[in-house]
Amino acid sequence: MQQVYKTSQNLRSYGRQAAYWRKHGVNITFNKLRTGKKPGLNLNLLNPIAVREHFKLAGFEYGNWLSQEERANWVWATAVALKDLERIIGIKPAGLNGDLAIAFGARGRGGSAPAVAHYEPSTMFINLTKKYGINSLAHEYGHALDHYFGNYYDQDPNSQFLSYGRSINWRMHPSKFTANHKLRKAMTDVIHTAMVGKDGRSTAYGKRLAGRKAYWLRRTEIFARIFEQYVQYKLKQNGIENKFLTKLKYEGSVYMKPAELKKIIPKMDYLMLEMRKALK
């Protein structure tokens, strides 16, 4: 049975787990995934309850096949990655006021081509698979922001997502939104700028995506890919590399080239600003 720690009834389990790790010792190898400035976290990274409370997470969930040492490494790396996110995008707490939960190798969907990670809107769980979840947290966190702010702060009966989720209408223009929908307008500006040029034609990035399957054209996926590249860009600006949070290099037609991404950075900065304002 999977161990789920998402309610106050399970807080003792956090304490027992931390005690077990202290008693038996664990080898933290995930620290090799990050270089650069120290995260500056003043808490015990091997105490899941301390990590949960610090970032206001709903909780953690562990899959059956994770050893105690692996669990300790995933918690450690997640805490450092969330601190890096708070540093570069300024959205605090990273746990989105107790609504976001994170699973490690616990909610995989299997199949012939299983996802390396996924976000569940119904439960607000990010799941990182044991085998391939490294590099994926920023992408899934992008989905979480898209859903959280669309569902709670800038609502529209047509979609819980600021990006409008699985819609592939990436020509939606920001001018359609009134001043009452600042978040949706800012999100649409990001996607529109990435996909549509000033002349109304597809950008080079838009053209590269045009021939791909619908999945790659979903507005929510376009935003999540932009977000993970944005996070990597901001990490570099801060002298940090975090391979748990993002890839070190983004290649292939589904990602923006450096010059293309540079045009999006001010739009993303503004979207993050509006998200921070909404949380106040």
C-alpha positions as CSV (number, residue, x, y, z in Angstrom):
1,M,0.0,0.0,0.0
2,Q,1.2,3.5,-0.8
3,Q,2.0,5.8,2.1
4,V,0.0,9.0,1.9
5,Y,0.8,11.9,4.2
6,K,-1.8,14.6,3.4
7,T,-3.7,15.2,6.5
8,S,-3.0,16.1,10.1
9,Q,-3.9,12.5,11.1
10,N,-0.6,11.4,9.5
11,L,1.8,13.8,11.1
12,R,3.1,11.3,13.5
13,S,4.2,9.2,10.6
14,Y,6.4,12.1,9.4
15,G,8.0,12.1,12.8
16,R,8.7,8.4,12.8
17,Q,10.1,8.6,9.3
18,A,12.5,11.3,10.2
19,A,13.5,9.4,13.3
20,Y,14.1,6.3,11.2
21,W,16.4,8.2,8.8
22,R,18.3,9.7,11.7
23,K,18.7,6.3,13.4
24,H,19.8,4.3,10.3
25,G,21.4,7.0,8.3
26,V,20.8,7.8,4.7
27,N,23.2,8.6,1.9
28,I,22.1,11.8,0.1
29,T,23.2,11.5,-3.5
30,F,20.8,14.0,-5.1
31,N,22.9,16.8,-3.9
32,K,25.0,16.2,-7.0
33,L,22.1,17.4,-9.1
34,R,22.5,21.0,-7.9
35,T,25.4,23.4,-8.0
36,G,25.8,27.1,-7.4
37,K,24.6,29.4,-4.6
38,K,23.6,27.7,-1.4
39,P,19.8,27.4,-1.1
40,G,19.8,29.1,2.2
41,L,17.2,26.8,3.8
42,N,17.1,27.0,7.6
43,L,15.4,23.7,8.3
44,N,16.1,20.0,8.5
45,L,15.8,18.8,5.0
46,L,15.5,15.2,6.2
47,N,12.4,16.0,8.2
48,P,9.3,15.7,5.9
49,I,7.0,17.5,8.3
50,A,9.4,20.4,8.6
51,V,9.6,20.6,4.8
52,R,5.8,20.3,4.4
53,E,5.2,23.1,6.9
54,H,7.9,25.4,5.6
55,F,6.6,25.4,2.1
56,K,2.9,25.0,3.1
57,L,2.5,21.8,1.1
58,A,-0.5,19.6,1.5
59,G,1.8,16.6,1.9
60,F,3.8,13.9,0.3
61,E,3.0,10.5,-1.1
62,Y,5.5,7.7,-1.7
63,G,5.3,4.7,-4.0
64,N,5.8,1.1,-2.9
65,W,9.1,0.7,-4.7
66,L,10.9,3.6,-3.1
67,S,13.4,2.6,-0.5
68,Q,13.8,4.7,2.7
69,E,17.0,6.1,1.3
70,E,15.4,7.0,-2.0
71,R,12.5,8.7,-0.1
72,A,15.0,10.8,1.8
73,N,16.7,11.9,-1.4
74,W,13.5,12.8,-3.1
75,V,12.3,14.9,-0.1
76,W,15.8,16.6,0.2
77,A,15.9,17.5,-3.5
78,T,12.3,18.7,-3.6
79,A,12.9,21.0,-0.6
80,V,15.9,22.5,-2.3
81,A,14.1,22.8,-5.7
82,L,11.1,24.6,-4.1
83,K,13.5,27.0,-2.4
84,D,15.1,27.7,-5.8
85,L,11.6,28.3,-7.3
86,E,10.7,30.7,-4.5
87,R,14.0,32.6,-5.1
88,I,13.6,33.1,-8.8
89,I,9.9,33.5,-9.3
90,G,9.0,35.0,-5.9
91,I,5.8,33.0,-5.4
92,K,5.6,32.1,-1.8
93,P,4.8,29.7,-0.2
94,A,5.8,27.3,-3.0
95,G,3.1,24.9,-1.7
96,L,0.4,27.3,-2.8
97,N,-1.0,27.8,0.7
98,G,-1.4,24.1,1.5
99,D,-3.2,23.1,-1.7
100,L,-0.2,21.5,-3.6
101,A,1.0,18.0,-2.8
102,I,3.9,16.0,-4.3
103,A,4.1,12.3,-5.0
104,F,7.3,10.3,-5.6
105,G,6.9,7.2,-7.8
106,A,3.3,6.8,-6.5
107,R,0.8,7.8,-9.2
108,G,2.3,6.6,-12.5
109,R,-0.2,5.7,-15.2
110,G,1.8,2.9,-16.8
111,G,1.2,1.9,-20.4
112,S,3.5,1.6,-23.4
113,A,4.7,5.2,-23.2
114,P,4.2,6.3,-19.6
115,A,4.6,9.9,-18.6
116,V,7.8,10.9,-16.8
117,A,5.7,13.1,-14.5
118,H,2.2,14.5,-14.4
119,Y,0.0,17.0,-12.6
120,E,-3.5,16.0,-11.4
121,P,-5.9,19.0,-11.2
122,S,-8.5,17.1,-9.2
123,T,-6.1,16.4,-6.3
124,M,-3.5,19.1,-7.0
125,F,-0.8,16.4,-6.9
126,I,2.4,16.6,-8.8
127,N,3.8,13.1,-9.4
128,L,7.4,12.5,-10.3
129,T,8.1,8.9,-11.4
130,K,11.0,7.1,-9.8
131,K,12.8,6.3,-13.1
132,Y,12.3,9.5,-15.1
133,G,11.0,12.2,-12.7
134,I,14.2,14.0,-12.4
135,N,14.3,17.2,-14.5
136,S,10.5,17.4,-14.5
137,L,9.5,19.4,-11.4
138,A,9.5,22.8,-13.1
139,H,7.3,21.6,-15.9
140,E,4.7,20.1,-13.6
141,Y,4.9,23.2,-11.3
142,G,4.0,25.3,-14.3
143,H,0.9,23.2,-14.7
144,A,0.1,23.7,-11.0
145,L,0.4,27.5,-11.3
146,D,-1.7,27.5,-14.5
147,H,-4.5,25.5,-12.7
148,Y,-4.2,27.1,-9.2
149,F,-4.5,30.7,-10.4
150,G,-7.1,29.9,-13.0
151,N,-9.3,27.9,-10.5
152,Y,-9.0,30.2,-7.5
153,Y,-8.0,33.7,-8.5
154,D,-9.0,34.5,-12.1
155,Q,-12.0,32.3,-12.8
156,D,-13.7,31.6,-16.1
157,P,-16.5,29.0,-16.5
158,N,-14.8,27.9,-19.7
159,S,-11.7,26.6,-18.0
160,Q,-10.1,26.1,-14.6
161,F,-6.7,26.8,-16.3
162,L,-5.4,30.3,-17.0
163,S,-4.1,28.9,-20.3
164,Y,-7.4,27.3,-21.2
165,G,-6.0,23.9,-20.7
166,R,-6.2,21.5,-23.6
167,S,-7.4,24.1,-26.1
168,I,-5.2,24.2,-29.2
169,N,-6.5,27.7,-30.2
170,W,-3.1,29.4,-29.6
171,R,-4.2,32.4,-31.7
172,M,-6.4,33.6,-28.8
173,H,-5.5,37.3,-28.4
174,P,-4.9,39.0,-25.0
175,S,-7.1,42.0,-26.1
176,K,-10.2,39.8,-25.5
177,F,-9.7,40.1,-21.7
178,T,-10.9,43.0,-19.6
179,A,-9.1,44.6,-16.7
180,N,-10.8,42.1,-14.4
181,H,-8.9,39.2,-15.9
182,K,-5.3,40.4,-15.5
183,L,-3.9,36.9,-15.0
184,R,-5.7,35.4,-18.0
185,K,-4.6,38.3,-20.1
186,A,-1.0,38.0,-19.0
187,M,-1.0,34.2,-19.7
188,T,-2.5,34.7,-23.1
189,D,0.1,37.3,-23.9
190,V,2.8,34.8,-23.1
191,I,1.4,32.1,-25.4
192,H,0.4,34.5,-28.2
193,T,3.8,36.1,-28.2
194,A,5.4,32.6,-28.4
195,M,3.2,31.4,-31.3
196,V,2.1,34.5,-33.3
197,G,4.3,37.2,-34.8
198,K,3.4,40.9,-35.0
199,D,2.4,40.3,-38.6
200,G,-0.3,37.8,-37.5
201,R,1.6,34.9,-38.9
202,S,3.0,32.0,-37.0
203,T,6.4,32.5,-35.4
204,A,9.2,30.2,-36.2
205,Y,8.4,28.3,-33.0
206,G,4.7,28.1,-34.0
207,K,5.7,26.7,-37.4
208,R,7.8,24.1,-35.8
209,L,4.9,22.9,-33.6
210,A,2.3,23.1,-36.4
211,G,3.0,19.7,-37.8
212,R,3.1,17.9,-34.5
213,K,0.3,16.0,-32.7
214,A,-2.4,18.0,-30.9
215,Y,-0.8,17.2,-27.5
216,W,2.1,19.5,-28.2
217,L,-0.2,22.3,-29.3
218,R,-2.3,22.3,-26.1
219,R,-2.1,25.7,-24.6
220,T,-1.4,24.2,-21.1
221,E,1.6,22.2,-22.5
222,I,3.0,25.2,-24.4
223,F,2.9,27.2,-21.2
224,A,4.5,24.4,-19.1
225,R,7.4,24.1,-21.6
226,I,7.9,27.8,-21.6
227,F,7.8,27.9,-17.8
228,E,10.5,25.2,-17.4
229,Q,12.7,27.0,-19.9
230,Y,12.0,30.3,-18.0
231,V,13.0,28.7,-14.7
232,Q,16.2,27.4,-16.2
233,Y,17.0,30.8,-17.6
234,K,16.4,32.5,-14.2
235,L,18.5,29.8,-12.4
236,K,21.4,30.6,-14.7
237,Q,21.0,34.3,-14.0
238,N,21.3,33.4,-10.3
239,G,24.4,31.2,-10.8
240,I,22.4,28.0,-10.1
241,E,22.1,24.7,-11.9
242,N,19.4,22.3,-10.6
243,K,19.0,19.2,-12.6
244,F,16.2,18.0,-10.3
245,L,14.2,21.0,-11.2
246,T,14.9,21.5,-14.9
247,K,17.0,20.1,-17.7
248,L,20.4,21.8,-18.3
249,K,19.8,22.1,-22.0
250,Y,16.6,22.3,-24.0
251,E,16.7,21.1,-27.5
252,G,14.2,19.9,-30.1
253,S,11.4,21.5,-32.0
254,V,9.0,21.5,-29.0
255,Y,11.2,23.9,-27.1
256,M,12.0,27.5,-27.8
257,K,15.5,28.5,-29.1
258,P,17.4,30.9,-26.8
259,A,16.6,34.0,-29.0
260,E,12.9,33.0,-29.1
261,L,12.9,32.5,-25.3
262,K,14.5,35.9,-24.7
263,K,11.4,37.7,-26.2
264,I,9.2,35.8,-23.8
265,I,11.1,36.6,-20.6
266,P,9.5,40.1,-20.0
267,K,6.0,38.6,-20.6
268,M,6.8,35.8,-18.1
269,D,8.2,38.3,-15.6
270,Y,4.9,40.2,-15.8
271,L,2.8,37.1,-15.4
272,M,4.8,36.1,-12.3
273,L,4.4,39.6,-10.9
274,E,0.6,39.4,-11.3
275,M,0.6,36.0,-9.6
276,R,2.5,37.4,-6.7
277,K,0.0,40.3,-6.4
278,A,-2.9,37.9,-6.5
279,L,-1.5,36.0,-3.5
280,K,-1.2,39.1,-1.3
